Amino acid sequence: MLNIRGASTVHPVGQQGQRLLISSRDAAALRHLQGCCQRLPGLLVSTRLVTNGHTDPLYGLEQMPDFLLLRVSHLWREELAALLQRPAQERPPLLVCGPLNERDGIRLAMQAGARDFLPEPVAEEELRAALGRMLVESRSGGSTGGKLIAVMNAKGGSGATLLACNLAQQLSAAGKGTLLLDLDLQFGSVSHYLDVRAFHSHLDVLQQVDELDGVALRGFCSHFSPELHVLGGRSSELCLSQDVRLEQLESLLRLARTTYDWVVVDLPRQIDHITGVTLEQADRVYIVVQQSLSHLKDATRLVRILRDDLGVQGNRLQVVVNRYNKASPVTLKDIAEALRCADLQKLPNEYAVVSESQNTGVPLALSAPRAPVTLALRELSQELLGTETATQGLLKRTFGRLFRG
């Protein structure tokens, strides 16, 4: 039986706030966290002191909180595993703190859906900032607004930028406001692919993102068309991943989703805070691979990292085989079995058509509208837009949500 002591609720004066539950096995830590959270406007704070019994911090609740702040104990494996047993839709947005210094613990917290991990001693300023971000996300509707599409190579040169640029162009051609965001900070090339000049860079935007609105964001972007805007780096400046703070990138993605119908992000082939935040928020993740053993080995490792280390679950992960060749010794079956992906998308091998598009900066839908590779890309964009197709593989798909369960 679960033993709960010292439960209390604090209501902000004259405000209906969001419900925050703080759960801990340590009474002193619970009081400290409660004191920090009570001073943040917009929260109804309740606490739960657990002394024995169940390790699930949500066990037996009649009403689920809007947010959960879990101070893990020496039983962190059991506490986080108990949360993972719940369906994603039954887990409130989560913050984790406590004695969780092991890599496996942080990984398990991410899999349980933790938005952030705060090491002890927990600084009030950091806790308030993390809760503030969650409140802003909740008020903006969380997953409402524009859809975020992330594209990443399984191996360098697989074709992620090709897919990102052409997918963004075709989404915009359907009359949808689309932002193509290049997060390859050092070697991004989306501006070249679309033949647009970058007067401002993503670094300019990130450094002042908290002061911007949608109109200002549009002004910082290069405009390929009225519906398709591009934001990337300038070739004349060096930008390092440590130049981008986590909070800045989260704010940029949130602003982009409230400004545009679609946000297509061309990601570098690496795992860091930049790709991690983007992948966590993405409504769809495309991993681009080609038919060779080296591509397959790298793709297998990347997909394993996404699923096992970063907690990517569900059907938001889509594998795209670029330059598909039916006669290749590495078959679609080989790729599907190695990546544990039952349904693959294919882009035909049309080197001359694609090369001309890249060299001229004209998207495939405009330079070669009837080419098979263009039709395959159109099928992808139509699927995202919700258009029914006659392709049997598409009809079999049921798209879930990636980093929430």
N, C-alpha and C positions, 0 to 999 in steps of 0.2 A: 504494500500500500504506500502511496506517495504521501510524504509528510511535508506540508507547506506551512511556513510560519512567517509572520510579519508582513503579510500582503497589505499593500496600501495603494491608494489612488490619489493623485494630485490633479486638480482641474484648473487650468488657466482661467483667470477671472474674465468673464464676459466672452469666452471663446470656446468653440466646440472642438477642439483639436483632434488630432490623430492619436490612436491608442498605441502606446509603447509598453511592452512587457519586458522587464529586466529580470533575468533568471540567473541564480547563482547558488552555489553551495557554501559560499564564504560570506558571512554576515557583514563583515567590515567592508569588503569589496562592494557588496550590494548597496550599502549606505553611501559610499563614495560615488558610485555610478548614479544613484538616485539623485544625489545633490547636484551633480553636473547636469543631468537631464531636466530637472525641474525648472532650471533657469532658461530653458530654451522655449520661446513662445510657440504655441501651436501643438503642444504635446499633452496628452493625458497619460501620466506615468503610473504604472502599477509594478509592483515588485513581487518576486516569488523566491523565497528562501527554501531550497530543497535540502533535506537532511538525510533522506534514505529512500529506498524504493526505486521507482522508475527513473531512468536516466533521460527520458524524453521531456524536454522543458515545456512542451505543449500538452503533455498528457492530462486528460480530464478536463480541459477547459471547455466551458459552455459557449464562449464566444472567443474567436480567434483575434489576436491583436493585429493592428495594421503593420507594426514593426516588432522585431524581436532582437533584443540585445542580450546575447548569451555570454556570460563569463564562465568559460570552461574550467573544469577542475582536473584533478589527476585522472579522472574518468573521461577525458576528452574523446577518446576513441568511441566509447559507448554513447556519449551524448550526441556527437555528430552523426554517428551511424543511425541513431534513433530518428534524427531528423530526416536522414536520407530514406528511411523506410516509408516516409509519408509521400504521397503524390506531390508533384511540384506545385500544383494549384492550391495545396493545403499548407504550404510553407510560406509564412510572411517574409518580406524582405528582412535580411539577417545581417547583423553586425556581430563580430566575435572578438572577444578579448580574453586575457588570462594567460596561464603558463603553457603556451603552445609554440615552443621554439623549434620543434622538430619539423623537418620538411614534409614528412608524411601528414602531420597534423594540419599544416597550412593547406596542403593539397586536399585533404578531406573536407576542410572548411569551405574551400572553393566549390567542391562538388556538392556540398549541402546548400550552395547558393549564397554564400557570404559575399556581401557587397564590399566589405573591408575587414581587415584584421588590425586591431590596435594592441601593440605590445604593452606590457605593464612596466612601470606604473603608467596608467592611462592618463594622458594629459587632457584636461578639460577642453582646451581649445581644439584639439584634434577630434575629440568625441563630438563636440558641438558641430564642427565642420562636417563630419561624416553624417550625422543625423540631419543636418541642414540640407545636404545633397539629396538624401532620401526623401525629405519632405517636398523639395522642389520637384523631384521626379514624380512623386505621387500626385501633386497638384496639377502637373502638366499631363496627367493621364498615364504615366508610366510608358506602356508600349504603344499609346495612341500617337497620332501624327504620322509623319512619313516613315516609310519602311527603310531599313538599313540593310544593304547587301554588301558582304565582304568577299573579296576575291583574292586568292593566294596561290602562288606556285608551289607544287610539290617539289620541284627542282628548278633551279635557275633556267630561264628561257623557255618554260613550258607553255607560256601564252596567257598568263593572268592579265597583263595589261591590255592585250588584244581583246580579251573577253570583257574586261571592265569598261573599256572605252566604247566598244560597240554595243554592249548591253545598255549602258547609260544613254547612248544616242537613240537607240530604238525605244527605250522607255519614254524619253522626251518627245519622240516623234508621235507618240500616242496622246500628246497634249498634256503630259504630266511634268510638273516642275521637277527638275532633276539636278542634283549636285554630284559631280564626279570629284572625289577627294583623293588626292595622291598622298599617301602616308609613307612612301619610300623616301625618307628624308634626304638621302644623299644622291640617289640615282633614279629618281622618279622621271618618267618620260611621257606622262599622259598629255602634257602640253604639246609635245612633238607629234603624238599620234593624232591629235585633233587640230594641229597647226594653229594654236592660239598663243598669244604672248602673255606672259605672267608679269603684270605690273606690281602685284602684291603677292606675298607668299603666305603659306599656312602659318609660318612663324610670326608674321605680322599680326595675323588674326588671333593666334593663341595667346600672344602677350597681352592683348587687351580684350579677350573674349567676354569677360564679365561685364564690360561696358557696352557691348554691342547688342543690337536687335536684328531682326531679320532683314530689314532694309539695309543696314550697314553691312551685314554679311554679304548680301548680293553685290554691294558696291565694291567689296574687296575681291570678288571673283572675276575671272575672265569669262566672257560670254561667247560660247560657240554659236548659240542661237538664243532666242528669247526664252526657251524652255530649258536649255542645257547650259549650266554654269560649271566652271572648272576652277579648282583651288589646289595648287601644288606649290613646289618650291621654285626658287630662282637658281639657275645654273651658276650664278656668280657668287652665291653664298654657301657656306658650309654650315650644315645643321646636324647636330648630334642628338641621339635619342635622349640624353640627359638634359638637353635644352627644353624638352617638352615635359611639363609636369602633369601628373595623372589628373589632377583636378581640372587643368586647362583643357585637356583632351575630352574629358567627360562633358564639360560645358559646351565645347564646340559641337560634339555629336548631338547633344540635346538641342542646341540652337538650330543645327542643320535639320533635324527631324521636325521641328516645329515650323521651319521655313519652307521646306521642299516636300514634295510627295514621295520622292525617292532619293536616297543617298547611297551612291555606289562608291565603295572604298577599295582602292588598289593598295593592298598590303604588301610590305616586304616579306621575304622568306626568312623570318626569324621569330623567335618567341621572346617577347619582352613586354613591358607595361603598355606599350603602344598597341601591339597586336592583341594583347590579352584583353584590354578594355573594349576594343572594337569587336573582337570575336564574342565577348560576353553579351554585348548589346545587339548583335546582328540577328535579323530575322531570317536570313539565309546566308550560308557560307559555301562558296564554290571553291573546291580544290582542283587545280588544273594539273593534269598529268599527261605524259606521252607514253607511247608503247616501246619501252626499252627496259632492260633489267635495272639499270641505274635509276631511272625514273621510278620504277616500281618499288625499289628498295627505299628510296627517300620518301615516297608517298606513304608506304606502310609505316615508316617511323613517324611521319608527321601526323597521320590519322590516329596512330596510337597515342601520341602526346595529347592531341586534342580530346580524345575520348577518355583516356585513363588518367592523365596528369592534370588536364584543365577541366575535366568533368563535362565535356561536351556530350550530350545525349540527344536522342531523338532523330528525327528526319530533317532537321534543318541543314544537315551536312550533305552537300551534293558534290559528287565527283564528276568532272568533265574531262573526257579524253580528247585532247586536241591533236590535230593532224592524224586522224584515225585512218588506218590502213587495214583493210580486211585480211590482207595476206601477211600481216606482221606475225612473227613467231610468238610474240606476246599478245595473247588474245584478250578480248573483253572478259571472257570467263576467268582467265588468270587474274586480271585486275580485280574483278568482283570478289573472287575468293580471297585474295590477299588482303584487300581492304575491308572485307566483310560488308560490302555494299551491293545490294541486290540489283539496283537499278542505276545504270550509268547513262550520262549524256555524251553524245559524240559530236565533234566538229570535224568535218571532212578535211582531208589534206589537199589544200589548194594554195600551194606556196606562191605561185606567180600572182594570183589575185590578192592575197593577203599582203605580199611584199609591196605591191603597187599602192595599196591603201595606206600602208605605214609610211612609205616614202613621200607620198603626196599630202598626207594629213587629212585624207578624206575617208570617213567611215564607210564600211562595206555596204551599208544600206543605200548609200548615195553613189558609190563608185561601181558597185557590182550587185545591183538589187536582186538579180535572178540567180546568182551563184549559189550552189548548194551550201557553202559555209554560211552565207548570209541568211538563207532560209532556216538553217539550224539555229542560228543566233536569234532569229525572229521567233522561233518556237519557244526558246528559253524565255524571251521577254513576254510573250503572250501567256505563258504559264504563270509568270509572276503577276501579270495583270489580271489573271483569273479567266482568261479566254479558254474555252473548250477546244481541244484539238482531237484529231482522229488518230493520233499516235497511241498505240496500245500501251506502250511503256508509260506515257504520261497519264493515261487513264487509271493505271494501277497505283499511281503515287498518292499517298496521303501525307501531306506536309504538316509536321508538328512544330514544336518550338524547341530550339537547340539548347541553350544554356540555362534552362529553367527546370530541368528534371532529368 
